């Protein structure tokens, strides 16, 4: 119960910090093109698309969580008995790494709002490295869980653990492709690009940051679920 409370507190602190960062934004100081009505429509389309996608992703993990709890409390003798797995302490380190990756993404977003693309390159790179470390840590956590007992596909607790963490990791890997594409455009010399192109690049950085923050919140919820059962 105590670890779940800690995760809940961390989730609340993270959500509060993200809200504060959002409220601190001063769009009137952002350099770039003053958007026309047509540009506003097209620039809002990627944001709407991302939020729709995140809603679908959240629903997916909500279904996983519901199935996890239903299977946990199933008392039918015909189904394989639920054997709780040992939660490796490495998961705490992995969570910290993902929090740092999300923080680096937020700093990159703050820098891009000031057209500091050099800073964006640095903190995007830091976020990418930390995300890779998180994914590697998750794979290592699988190995630790498997080595801690007689776990395998026949154990529903172990199967759910692999499923939940793997699907979350796949979504992060998908985000890494978008992050890499954005980084490649920045490395080609964003300051020399036309103003409109820089505006689109700024939008890509903002969308990547939102995506990382959301996956962090989802992971905190999943981590709390795993620790409480």
C-alpha positions in Angstrom: 0.0 0.0 0.0 2.8 2.4 0.9 4.6 2.1 -2.5 1.3 2.8 -4.3 0.9 5.9 -2.2 4.4 7.1 -3.1 3.6 6.6 -6.8 0.3 8.5 -6.4 2.2 11.4 -4.8 4.8 11.3 -7.5 2.1 11.3 -10.1 0.4 14.3 -8.5 3.7 16.2 -8.2 4.5 15.5 -11.9 1.0 16.6 -13.0 1.4 19.8 -10.9 4.8 20.6 -12.3 3.6 20.1 -15.9 0.6 22.4 -15.2 2.9 25.1 -13.7 5.2 24.8 -16.8 2.2 25.3 -19.0 0.9 28.3 -17.1 4.3 29.9 -17.2 4.3 29.9 -21.0 4.0 33.4 -22.5 2.9 33.0 -26.1 3.2 36.7 -26.8 6.9 36.5 -26.3 7.4 33.5 -28.7 9.3 34.5 -31.8 8.1 33.5 -35.2 5.2 34.1 -37.5 2.0 35.6 -36.2 -0.4 32.9 -37.3 -3.2 33.6 -39.7 -6.6 32.0 -39.3 -5.6 29.4 -41.9 -2.3 28.6 -40.3 -4.0 28.2 -36.9 -6.3 25.6 -38.3 -3.5 23.6 -39.8 -1.2 23.9 -36.8 -4.0 22.8 -34.4 -4.6 19.6 -36.5 -1.5 17.8 -35.3 -2.3 18.7 -31.7 -5.9 17.3 -32.1 -4.5 14.2 -33.7 -2.0 13.7 -30.9 -4.6 14.1 -28.2 -7.0 11.7 -30.0 -4.1 9.1 -30.2 -3.3 9.6 -26.5 -6.9 9.1 -25.6 -6.8 5.8 -27.5 -3.6 4.8 -25.8 -5.0 5.6 -22.4 -8.1 3.5 -23.1 -5.8 0.6 -24.2 -3.9 0.7 -20.9 -7.1 1.2 -19.0 -8.4 -2.1 -20.5 -5.1 -3.8 -19.6 -5.4 -2.6 -16.1 -9.0 -3.7 -15.8 -8.1 -7.2 -17.2 -5.2 -7.3 -14.8 -7.4 -6.6 -11.8 -10.2 -9.0 -13.0 -7.7 -11.8 -13.4 -6.1 -11.0 -10.1 -9.4 -11.4 -8.2 -10.7 -14.3 -10.2 -11.4 -17.2 -7.8 -12.4 -19.9 -10.4 -10.3 -23.0 -9.8 -10.3 -23.8 -13.5 -8.0 -21.0 -14.3 -4.3 -21.0 -13.5 -3.6 -19.8 -9.9 -2.3 -16.2 -9.7 1.3 -16.3 -8.3 2.5 -12.7 -7.5 5.8 -11.9 -9.0 8.7 -10.3 -7.2 8.9 -6.6 -8.2 12.6 -5.8 -8.8 13.9 -2.6 -7.2 15.3 -1.8 -10.6 11.8 -0.6 -11.5 12.3 2.4 -9.2 15.5 3.4 -10.9 13.8 3.0 -14.3 11.0 5.2 -13.2 13.4 7.9 -12.1 15.2 7.7 -15.4 11.9 8.2 -17.3 11.0 11.2 -15.0 14.4 12.7 -15.9 13.8 12.1 -19.6 10.5 13.8 -19.4 12.1 16.7 -17.6 14.8 17.0 -20.3 12.0 17.1 -22.9 10.3 19.9 -21.0 13.5 21.9 -21.0 13.9 21.4 -24.7 10.4 22.7 -25.2 11.2 25.8 -23.2 14.3 26.4 -25.3 12.5 26.0 -28.6 10.0 28.6 -27.5 13.0 31.0 -27.4 14.3 29.7 -30.7 17.3 28.3 -28.9 17.8 25.3 -31.2 21.2 24.6 -29.8 19.7 24.0 -26.4 17.0 21.9 -28.0 19.7 19.6 -29.6 21.3 19.1 -26.2 18.2 18.3 -24.2 16.6 16.2 -26.9 19.8 14.2 -27.0 19.7 13.8 -23.2 16.0 12.7 -23.3 16.8 10.2 -26.1 19.7 8.6 -24.1 17.6 8.5 -20.9 14.7 6.9 -22.8 17.0 4.2 -24.2 18.3 3.6 -20.7 14.8 3.2 -19.4 13.9 0.7 -22.2 17.1 -1.3 -21.5 16.3 -1.2 -17.8 12.8 -2.6 -18.4 14.3 -5.6 -20.4 16.8 -6.2 -17.5 13.8 -6.1 -15.1 12.1 -8.8 -17.1 15.3 -11.0 -16.7 15.4 -10.3 -13.0 11.7 -11.3 -12.5 12.2 -14.4 -14.6 15.3 -15.4 -12.5 13.6 -14.7 -9.2 11.2 -17.7 -9.5 9.6 -20.3 -11.7 7.9 -17.7 -13.9 6.8 -18.3 -17.4 3.9 -17.8 -19.9 1.8 -20.1 -17.6 1.9 -17.6 -14.8 -0.7 -14.9 -15.5 1.1 -12.3 -13.2 4.3 -12.7 -15.2 2.5 -12.6 -18.5 0.7 -9.4 -17.6 3.9 -7.8 -16.4 5.6 -8.5 -19.7 2.5 -7.4 -21.7 2.0 -4.1 -19.9 5.7 -3.1 -19.8 6.3 -4.2 -23.4 3.3 -2.3 -24.9 4.4 0.8 -23.0 7.9 0.3 -24.3 6.7 -0.1 -27.9 4.9 3.3 -27.6 8.1 4.9 -26.4 10.1 3.3 -29.3 7.5 4.8 -31.7 8.0 8.2 -30.1 11.8 7.8 -30.5 11.4 7.6 -34.3 9.5 11.0 -34.3 12.1 12.4 -31.9 15.0 11.2 -34.2 13.3 12.8 -37.2 12.9 16.1 -35.4 16.5 16.0 -34.2 17.8 15.3 -37.7 16.0 18.4 -38.9 17.4 20.5 -36.1 20.9 19.2 -36.7 20.7 20.3 -40.4 20.6 23.9 -39.2 17.2 25.0 -37.9 18.3 28.6 -37.5 18.9 28.8 -41.3 15.4 27.5 -42.1 12.5 29.7 -43.2 10.4 31.1 -40.5 7.4 29.0 -41.3 9.5 25.8 -41.3 11.0 26.7 -37.9 7.4 27.2 -36.7 6.6 23.6 -37.8 9.7 22.4 -36.2 8.7 24.1 -33.0 5.4 22.3 -33.2 7.2 18.9 -33.5 9.2 19.6 -30.4 6.0 20.5 -28.4 4.2 17.4 -29.6 7.1 15.2 -28.7 7.2 16.7 -25.2 3.5 16.2 -24.7 3.8 12.6 -25.8 6.7 11.9 -23.3 4.8 13.5 -20.4 1.7 11.5 -21.1 3.6 8.2 -21.3 5.3 9.1 -18.1 2.0 9.6 -16.4 0.7 6.3 -17.8 3.8 4.5 -16.5 3.4 6.0 -13.0 -0.1 4.6 -13.0 1.0 1.2 -14.2 3.9 1.1 -11.7 1.5 1.9 -8.9 -0.8 -0.9 -10.1 2.1 -3.4 -10.1 3.3 -2.4 -6.7 -0.1 -2.6 -5.1 -0.8 -6.2 -6.2 
